[in-house]
Every structure is written in C-alpha cells, then in structure tokens.
Amino acid sequence: MSQVVLSAKNRQSTGSAESRRLRRSGRIPAVLYGRSGRTVPLDLDAQEFTQGVKNISESTIVKVEADGKSYDAFVKATQRSIIDGNILHVDFYEVESGVVLRARVSLHLSGNPVGVREGGILENPLHEIEVECLPKDLPERIEVDISGLKVNQSIHVRDIPLGNGVKLISGADQVVALVKFAKVETAPVVETEAAPAAGAAPAAGAAPAAGEKKA
C-alpha cells in the first residue's frame, strides 16, 4: 500500500470562530504535535482527508505536506460531530525518521480454523498489540493465520511472528484467538408429585375419597 499524502495549509489564526469559518468553507482545523513539544496549527481539505484515511489504521504513517514542508505522522485522533458524523478536528503526531517509536498495531485473523469446522466456536479477545521499532519497520497491521487452530487450542501474543527490528511490548501470554466447544444447555428437570397408585391406602389423616365410607 502506497503512503497516503495529505495536502494542508498552515493556520495563521486559531480559536473557535476561525475553526467554524474553516468548516463552513469545506476544510478541517488540525494540529500536528512534534516529539519535542512543538505544535503546528494546520487545516485540511475535508473531502481529501476523509477519502485518504478511509482504510488506514492507527499505526499507518501518513505524509502531511504544508506550505513547502513535509511531515511523516500518525493520525492520533479525529473529533466528529454527534449530529452528522462530519470530522470537526484532527490531531497528528509527528514521526521522526531514525527515532524509535511505540505504536499499537492491529491484528488481522486469516483462515478458517479446523476447530470451527468441527463444531467449535472461535473467540478473539485481543485485537491489537503494542510494539517498539523504527518508523521504517512499523507494520500497518499483522496477519495471524488461525487455519490450523483446533478445539481447545489457542494462539498467544508470543506466537505472533514479528518483522526484523520490531520489539514486542504487550504481554506475551495474552490470548489472541482460541477455539472451544459451546456449552450444551440442558432443560431443568421439573419434579412433579406422583399420583397414588390404584388401591393404595390414603395417607393418615387424609379425607376419604368420594363414595368411600369412613371406617
């Protein structure tokens, strides 16, 4: 997948009034945060940004070009309107080449497990892991092949193959996927009072049946 490139402009003024003006003109206010604490106010074309980041993950590095400067960055947060879902604001986090970073990478399960074909149920309690590496080594996502997973078997974080230069930060014993049989629910047994057998003597103190003479 080729790197997503976003065109931006440096914002000369900030504030809520300026942000509203930008949104009305089809642009999105944004801020790029540098590792040293430096911030760069930007604004983006709303349509280009929405289309450009449609299929990226939190660990995807995009290129932001603004007024002759270029930044490699993560899209760290997007604020959306609760009314129409439109993006109101974007936060970028700058990535510096040659500097080790930590990021969360999504896990993508592939394959149809043997255990599921045998009647088991697949569970996937973990959807991402945290890694540490250089920006050039950061995977956008990690494929996990679960096709050989049998019933009562599981795949742990320690079983995931990582590329060269990628260090695992998440706990190695966390379960990524497992297959187990579903519990079979049985209907509760309802105990009923048995009717007395024909000719059996009534219990002591019981009233005689209709037509019977009291002894």
N, C-alpha and C positions, 0 to 999 in steps of 0.2 A: 504494500500500500504506500503510495507516494505521500510525502508530507503535506499536510494541509497548510496553505498560506492564506493569511487574513490581512486585508488592507485596512489600515487605521489612520487616524489623524491625532496629532497632539491637541489636547484641550487647553485652551488659553484661560478659560474661566471654569469654575466649578460651582456647586450649590444646587439646591433642589429646583430652582427656577430654570437654570441652564439645562439641567437634566430633562425637565419636562419639554423644553424647547427642542432638544435633540430628538426625543422620542417622537414628537409631532412631525419632525422632518424625516423620519424613517431611519434614524440612527440610534445606537445604544451607547450610553456612557459606560466607561470601563476604567479599571485601574490595573496597571502592571506593577507587581511588587518584586523588587530585587532582593537578592540574598543579603545585601549589606544594609537593608532597611530603606533603600531609595524607592520612591514611588513615582510612577509616570502616569498622569491622567490621559486617557485616550477616549476616542469614540469610534464606533464601528458601524459599517453598513448592516442594518438589521437583517435584510434578506440574505446577504452573503454569509454572515455569521451563522444564521440558522441552518442554511444548507451545508455549510462547510463542516460543522461539528456534529452533524446528524448521526454519524456512525463511529465517533471516536469514544475512547474510554478515558478514565481519569489519568491513566498512565501514558496517554498519547501526547507526544511533544509536537506542538504546532509552531509555525513561524508567523510572527506578527511584524508586519512592515509598516513603519510610521514615519513619514517625513524624512526619508532617506536613511533611517536606521532600521536594523533588523534584530528581532529578539526571538530566541527559542524559549518556549514557555508551556506550562500546563494550563488548561482551563480548570481553575480550582473551584470556582463557584459561579452559579448563574442564579440570579433572582428573577422570579417570574410573577406576573400579575395573577392574583387569585380569581380574577374576573374572566379574563380572556386567554390566560396562559402565555401571553407575549413576554419576551425577555425584557426585563427592566434595567438590569445591571450585570456586568461581568467582571470577575476578578481573575487575573492571570498571575502565575508565579513563575518568575524568570528562572531558566535553567542555564547554568554556565558550563561551557564545554571544558572537559578535563577535571571537573569538580564532582566528587562522589555525591550521590543524592539517595534519598529514601523515597520510595513510592509504593502505592498499593496497586497490584496488578490483578485483573480479573481472571478467573479460571473458567475455561470452557470445556464441558464434558462432551466427549465424542464416542460414538459406538453404542450398540445395543447389548447390555450385559447378558451373559449366559444365564445368570440367576433370575433375571426378569423373564426370560423366555421359559424358565422352569416354574414360573408362578410367583416369584419373589417380587418385592417392592423396592424400588430404588429411592434412597434418601440422599440429599445433597446439602448437608448442613453448612458447608463453607463455600463462599463464592469468590473470595479474593484472598491474596496473601501479600505480605509486606516484604519487599526486597531492598537491597542496597547495591548500587552499581554506578558506573559512569553513564552519562546520558546516552552515549552511543550504543551501550549494551542493554538498555532498558527495553524489555519486550512490551508490546501493546497489550497482549493477553497471552495466557499459557494454555495450551491444549493438553487435556488429560484424557488418555484413552482408557475407557472403562469397559470395553467389549469383553474382556476376559474375566470380569468380576462375577464370582459365583455367590450362591446364597451363603450368608454368614461370613462373607469376606468383605474387607474394607480397604480403601486407599487412604493413606495418611499424607500429610504435607511432606514428610521425609521421603516419600516415594516419587515426588514430582521431579522430573529432570529439569534442571536449570542450565541456562547457557553459560559459557565461559565468562568469568568476571562478575557473575550475578551471585550475591550472597543472600542467603535466607535469613530473615529477621523474625518472621512468625514462628510460633511454637511448632516443632517438628512432629509432635504427637497429635495434633489436631486432625480430626477426620474430615476428609474431603467428600467421600462418597462411600456408601455401603448398601448392600442388598440383604434384605431379611424377609422371612415369611410373614405374611399378615396373620394377626391373631384371629383364630376362629371363635366367634362368639356363639355360645350355646344358649338356648332359651332356658330361662329359670324353671325349675321343677316346682309346680304348684301342688302342694299336698291337700287332698280332699278327705273329708271324713267318710270312712267306709260305711255303707248301709248294712244293718244287721242281717245275718243270714236267715233264710226262711226257717221258722220253727225255733229260733233261738229265744231263750228266755230274756225278757226285758231287764234292764239294769235295775238294781234295788232302788225303790222309791219312785220308779217311773210310772206314769199313768198307764193303765191298761189300754190296749188298742180298742177301737170301736167294735162293739159286738162281743167283747170278751167280758166274762163275769169275774168280778173280783173274788179271790179265794177267801 
